Amino acid sequence: MGAMVTRCATRTFHGIISKRGVVGLSEGKEKRIVFRIREMEIDDLAPVYHLGEMLFKADEAPNMYRTWDAYEVVGLFHSDTEFCLVAEHEDRIAGFLLGTTIIKSRSAWKYGYLIWLGVHPDVQHHGVAEKLFQKFKELMIEQGIRMLLVDTAAENLAALRFFRKQGFGHPRQHIYLTLNLQAEIQRLKKRGGNMNGAKHEKKNGTRSVASAEIGKEIGSS
């Protein structure tokens, strides 16, 4: 799948599962919570970004294709608005799904790609993710999509269980390789080479590390 996909890997709700603070709960008894699934609007950009910022920690998924940032949300909202969904309860965002479509060269097939799926920890296990996915699937069918794709970390067992429950199968593993350029930067610095990257590093007080992530299929179902 690595050669076909032009988007990024999916990050799927890594949040700590907790029922504290769930809207509608009282004295330890759960109350049915009704969520409205709708298309994302411009006023949702900030709450969706902040929820994703809480859920998707870059240091917890260092081998993923992308990290969560504001540009990711805004970019997908502008390019694939109809595939950006939110789950809303009492005017509050409880979850979101961001997706896109992919056209493979020399193929008549059009693919749907679920890129990001996030649910607030307080309302996990209330069917929010399922409702978001079902709406996404309906939209894909309306668009004539013949296959849905999703990526998630192999160790994200909760996500794997969720996607299998939704009918996904045939998982394939990937190998991720990284190339740390810090040593090369130091050599260039000593030789007085072009050190724009080093200047940027000094200014920000952080290491400048470039990663070359190469996805290679090594197995099939």
ZINOR-V711655 format. One record per helix or strand. SS is the DSSP state (hx for helix, st for strand). FROM is the first residue (numbers start at 1). TO is the last residue. Records with the same first field share a line. If there is no record, write none. Layout:
BEGIN
SS->FROM-TO / FROM-TO
END
This chain:
BEGIN
st->11-12 / 26-26 / 29-29 / 36-39 / 84-89 / 92-103 / 110-119 / 147-150 / 174-174 / 217-217
hx->42-55 / 58-60 / 70-79 / 81-83 / 121-123 / 128-142 / 157-165 / 182-191 / 196-204
END
